[in-house]
Amino acid sequence: MADKKVVSIRFHNGSNEDMELYEKLEHEALDGGSLASVAKARIKLSYEKAADSDLKEQIVEIIQDEMQKSSMKIVGALLAGVNGGVSTENIVETQSGNDSQLPEQSTDLPSGALDFLG
């Protein structure tokens, strides 16, 4: 037994939550496995799902960052058109230094901002 690691799990008879979990494990073990193998499989699955969740969060952060940069380029291009050809590089560089915050929201549109629609 020296080459094995042992973890003991106690299920208290007085706890409905413990008994429900034990019964689920026991029912799954009846389908061809031991309680220990079912418990190990469930623990492994929970860690795999956690890793997937972390990856999804990283993907969402990357996409949000790219969307913010793209939207700032669009805003810069619109402002450049309104202002008669001002470079968009300065606008994007100014905002990229503060990536963790969104620009403040304004209820006012710059004059002439929608002239290109008409």
N, C-alpha and C positions, 0 to 999 in steps of 0.2 A: 504494500500500500504506500510505500515511501515515494514511488514515482507518480502518485496521483495527488491531486488537490481536491479538497472536499469543502463543499458549501452546504450548510444545513438551513432549510427553510421550515419555519414552524407556522402552521395554520391553526389559529385558535378557534375552538368549537363555538365559543360565545360571540364570535364576530361574523355577522352575515356576509360581509365583504370577503373575508378570508375563506369562508365556506363556499361561496359562489365561485371564487377563483380556483379553489381546490377541486370542486366538482367539474369545472371546465377542463382542467388539466387531466383529471382522472378519466373523463369521457373521451378526450382526445387520445389518451394512452390506450384505451380499449381498442382503438383502431390499429393496433400493431406496434406499440412502443411502450417503453417504460416511462414512469413519471419523470425520472431524471432526464431522459433523452428529450421528452416533450418540453420540459422546463428549459433545457439548454437551447433547444431550437427556438423557443419563444424569446429568450434573452438575446440570442444572436440576431433574430429578426428585428427586435426593437433597436439594436445598435445600428443595423443597416438602414432602417428607416430614419434614424437620427442623422446619419451621414447624408442621406438623400435630402433631408430637410435643410441641412447646412449648405449643401451645394445649391439648392433652390434659392436660398437667401442670397448667396453670393451672386447668382445669375441675375436676380431681381435688382440688386444694388448696381451691377454693371450696366444693365439696361436703363435704369433710371438715370445714371450718370450720362450715358450716351444720349438719351432723350433730352436731358437738360442742355447739353452742349449743342445738340442739333437745333433745339428751339432758340438758343441764344444766337446761333448763326443766322437763323431765319429772321429773328427780330433785328439783328444787325443789318441784314440785307434790306429789310423793309425800311429801316431808318436811313440807310445809305441812299435809297431811292428817294425818300422824302426830302433829305437834306442836300440832294444834288450831288451824290457820288462820294460821300465820306467813306473812308476805308472801314471795313468791318473788322479788321484784325484787332484794332485797339479795343473795340467793344467786347469781343470774345475773350481777349487776354485779360481784361479787367475783371470779367466775371469768373474766369477759370481759376483765379487766385483764391476764390472763396467758394469752392465747390460744395461745401456742406450746407449752404443756405440758398434758398430760392430768392429771387429778387422780390422786392416788395410789390404788392398788388396795388394798382391804381384804378380808380373808376373813370378817370379822364383819358381820352385818346389824344395823342398829339395832333395838332391841327394839320389837316391834309393827309392823315394816315390812311384814309380809305378812298382817296382820290383815284387810285388805280382801278377801283371797281366801277366807276361811273363812266 
